[in-house]
Amino acid sequence: MKYKYILFDADDTLLNFKEDEKNAVSALFRDNGIEPTPLLIERYSAINLGLWKQFERGEISKNDIKSRRFTYLLEEMGIEGDGVEYDKKYRFYLSEGGVKFPEADTVCKYLKAKGYRLFIVTNGIENIQKKRFARAGLNSYFEEFFISEKLNTQKPAKEYFDKVFSSIGSFEKSEYLIIGDSLTSDIAGGINAGIDTCWCNFKCEENSSDYHPVYIIDNLSELTGIL
């Protein structure tokens, strides 16, 4: 085997975050007597994504994300309410998610049987990520969850990956492959760390970034042809 250690991103790689997000936002607003229109869900998703990009760049903290995303949304949509309280309820509903991509089980089982050691690398919120993976039935495939708030650094920082390598016990960069959907987090992070990268381009988008992965897949099942 060319690689020994497979680092999987979580959201929109193994777990269908967009579906979990939509379900959580819908439940949250219905709980507050507000119809979750497609525009409302779309605007939340855009605001949330923008804040997470700022977090990747080290411009804001994870607590800033929690306090700002619904505050910004409610202000923009002219809805009365406490953005911080909305966020607490949203995180509960999100933790009740766990929608996975159809191929996730098959691919993880295949890789585990082949002898690869599998790990999760995520910037997500610890208790939410672990609950969602448990509900998705994927926990048993992974030896460890490397979650940014536990490591006190985040993807794509080199420091994040150095801590991952140290915990696993190998700094042989050729032994690692990171698999993820984000060019600015997973692929940039892997390149910064000096390891091979695989971009999950499930939306078949053009890569207009400066980050060029070693592999590109548009379906998880394609990993069985690479690994």
C-alpha positions as CSV (number, residue, x, y, z in Angstrom):
1,M,0.0,0.0,0.0
2,K,1.3,3.5,-0.9
3,Y,-0.4,5.0,2.2
4,K,-0.9,3.8,5.8
5,Y,-2.9,6.6,7.3
6,I,-6.1,8.0,5.8
7,L,-7.3,11.4,7.2
8,F,-11.0,11.9,6.4
9,D,-12.7,15.2,6.7
10,A,-16.2,14.9,8.2
11,D,-18.7,17.3,6.7
12,D,-19.6,17.0,3.0
13,T,-17.1,14.2,2.7
14,L,-18.6,11.3,4.8
15,L,-21.5,13.1,6.4
16,N,-24.0,15.0,4.3
17,F,-23.8,18.3,6.2
18,K,-26.0,20.2,3.8
19,E,-28.9,17.8,4.6
20,D,-28.2,17.9,8.4
21,E,-28.0,21.7,8.3
22,K,-31.2,22.1,6.4
23,N,-33.0,19.8,8.8
24,A,-31.6,21.5,11.9
25,V,-32.4,25.0,10.6
26,S,-35.9,23.9,9.6
27,A,-36.7,22.4,13.0
28,L,-35.3,25.4,14.8
29,F,-37.4,28.0,13.0
30,R,-40.6,25.8,13.2
31,D,-39.9,25.5,16.9
32,N,-40.1,29.4,17.0
33,G,-43.2,29.5,14.9
34,I,-41.5,30.7,11.7
35,E,-41.7,28.9,8.4
36,P,-38.2,27.9,7.2
37,T,-38.4,29.2,3.6
38,P,-35.7,28.2,1.1
39,L,-34.4,31.8,1.3
40,L,-34.0,31.6,5.0
41,I,-32.1,28.3,4.9
42,E,-30.0,29.6,2.0
43,R,-29.0,32.8,3.8
44,Y,-28.2,31.0,7.0
45,S,-25.9,28.6,5.1
46,A,-24.1,31.4,3.3
47,I,-23.6,33.4,6.6
48,N,-22.4,30.3,8.4
49,L,-20.0,29.3,5.6
50,G,-18.5,32.8,5.5
51,L,-17.8,32.7,9.2
52,W,-16.2,29.2,9.0
53,K,-13.9,30.5,6.3
54,Q,-12.9,33.4,8.6
55,F,-12.2,30.8,11.3
56,E,-10.0,28.8,8.9
57,R,-8.0,31.9,8.3
58,G,-7.6,32.4,12.1
59,E,-9.6,35.7,12.0
60,I,-12.3,34.7,14.5
61,S,-12.8,32.0,17.1
62,K,-15.3,29.2,17.2
63,N,-17.3,31.1,19.9
64,D,-17.5,34.0,17.5
65,I,-19.2,31.7,15.0
66,K,-21.7,30.6,17.6
67,S,-22.6,34.1,18.7
68,R,-22.7,35.8,15.3
69,R,-24.3,33.5,12.7
70,F,-27.9,33.6,13.9
71,T,-27.5,37.2,15.2
72,Y,-26.5,38.2,11.6
73,L,-29.3,36.1,10.1
74,L,-32.1,37.5,12.3
75,E,-31.0,41.1,11.7
76,E,-30.8,40.5,8.0
77,M,-34.2,38.8,7.8
78,G,-35.9,41.3,10.2
79,I,-36.8,38.6,12.7
80,E,-37.0,39.3,16.4
81,G,-35.0,37.0,18.6
82,D,-31.8,36.3,20.5
83,G,-29.2,35.0,18.1
84,V,-27.2,33.2,20.9
85,E,-30.3,31.4,22.1
86,Y,-31.1,30.4,18.5
87,D,-27.6,29.0,18.1
88,K,-27.9,26.9,21.2
89,K,-31.1,25.3,20.0
90,Y,-29.6,24.9,16.5
91,R,-26.6,23.0,17.8
92,F,-29.0,20.6,19.6
93,Y,-30.9,19.9,16.4
94,L,-27.7,19.6,14.4
95,S,-26.4,17.0,16.9
96,E,-29.5,15.0,16.2
97,G,-28.4,14.7,12.6
98,G,-26.1,12.1,11.1
99,V,-27.1,11.8,7.4
100,K,-24.3,10.1,5.6
101,F,-23.5,9.7,1.9
102,P,-24.8,6.3,0.6
103,E,-21.3,5.0,-0.1
104,A,-19.7,6.0,3.2
105,D,-20.2,2.6,5.0
106,T,-19.0,0.5,2.0
107,V,-15.9,2.6,1.5
108,C,-14.9,2.8,5.1
109,K,-15.4,-1.0,5.5
110,Y,-13.3,-1.6,2.4
111,L,-10.4,0.6,3.6
112,K,-10.5,-0.9,7.1
113,A,-10.4,-4.4,5.6
114,K,-7.4,-3.4,3.4
115,G,-5.5,-2.5,6.5
116,Y,-5.5,1.3,6.3
117,R,-5.7,3.2,9.6
118,L,-8.5,5.7,9.5
119,F,-8.8,9.0,11.3
120,I,-11.2,12.0,11.3
121,V,-9.8,15.5,10.9
122,T,-12.5,18.2,11.4
123,N,-12.9,21.8,12.4
124,G,-16.4,21.1,13.6
125,I,-17.7,21.4,17.1
126,E,-16.6,18.3,19.2
127,N,-19.8,17.1,20.8
128,I,-21.9,17.7,17.6
129,Q,-19.4,15.8,15.4
130,K,-19.2,12.8,17.7
131,K,-22.9,12.5,18.1
132,R,-23.5,12.8,14.4
133,F,-20.9,10.1,13.6
134,A,-22.4,7.8,16.2
135,R,-25.9,8.3,14.8
136,A,-24.6,7.6,11.3
137,G,-23.0,4.4,12.5
138,L,-19.5,5.3,11.4
139,N,-17.6,5.6,14.7
140,S,-16.2,2.1,14.7
141,Y,-14.1,2.7,11.6
142,F,-12.0,5.5,13.0
143,E,-9.2,5.3,15.6
144,E,-9.4,8.9,16.6
145,F,-11.2,12.2,16.0
146,F,-8.8,15.1,15.6
147,I,-11.1,18.0,16.4
148,S,-9.7,21.6,16.1
149,E,-11.0,22.8,19.5
150,K,-9.2,20.0,21.2
151,L,-6.0,20.7,19.4
152,N,-6.2,24.5,19.8
153,T,-5.6,25.0,16.2
154,Q,-7.5,24.3,13.0
155,K,-7.2,23.2,9.4
156,P,-5.4,24.3,7.2
157,A,-2.7,25.4,9.7
158,K,0.5,23.3,9.6
159,E,0.4,23.2,13.4
160,Y,-2.8,21.3,13.3
161,F,-1.3,18.6,11.1
162,D,1.9,18.5,13.1
163,K,-0.3,17.6,16.2
164,V,-2.1,14.9,14.2
165,F,1.2,13.4,13.0
166,S,2.6,13.5,16.6
167,S,-0.5,11.8,18.0
168,I,-0.5,9.1,15.4
169,G,3.2,8.6,15.9
170,S,4.6,9.0,12.4
171,F,6.1,12.1,10.6
172,E,6.6,10.1,7.4
173,K,4.6,12.4,5.1
174,S,4.5,9.9,2.3
175,E,2.4,7.6,4.5
176,Y,-0.6,10.0,4.7
177,L,-3.5,10.9,2.5
178,I,-6.1,13.5,3.4
179,I,-9.6,13.2,1.8
180,G,-12.0,16.2,2.0
181,D,-14.3,18.5,0.1
182,S,-12.8,21.9,1.0
183,L,-10.0,23.2,-1.1
184,T,-9.2,25.9,1.4
185,S,-9.2,23.7,4.5
186,D,-8.5,20.1,3.6
187,I,-6.5,20.4,0.4
188,A,-4.7,23.6,1.4
189,G,-4.0,22.0,4.8
190,G,-2.7,18.8,3.3
191,I,-0.4,20.7,0.9
192,N,0.9,23.0,3.7
193,A,1.6,19.8,5.7
194,G,3.4,18.1,2.8
195,I,1.0,15.2,2.4
196,D,-1.0,13.9,-0.6
197,T,-4.5,15.1,-1.0
198,C,-7.8,13.9,-2.5
199,W,-10.5,16.4,-3.3
200,C,-14.1,15.2,-3.0
201,N,-15.6,17.3,-5.8
202,F,-19.1,15.9,-5.4
203,K,-20.6,19.0,-7.1
204,C,-18.3,18.8,-10.1
205,E,-17.0,22.3,-9.6
206,E,-14.2,24.1,-11.4
207,N,-11.1,24.5,-9.3
208,S,-10.2,28.1,-9.5
209,S,-8.0,28.1,-6.4
210,D,-4.3,27.9,-6.0
211,Y,-4.5,24.4,-4.4
212,H,-4.2,21.4,-6.7
213,P,-5.0,18.0,-5.2
214,V,-3.2,14.8,-6.2
215,Y,-6.6,13.0,-6.7
216,I,-10.1,14.3,-7.6
217,I,-13.2,12.2,-7.1
218,D,-16.8,13.0,-7.6
219,N,-18.1,9.9,-5.7
220,L,-16.7,8.2,-2.5
221,S,-16.8,4.8,-4.3
222,E,-14.0,6.0,-6.5
223,L,-11.6,5.7,-3.6
224,T,-11.6,1.9,-4.1
225,G,-9.8,2.5,-7.3
226,I,-7.2,4.7,-5.7
227,L,-6.6,2.8,-2.4
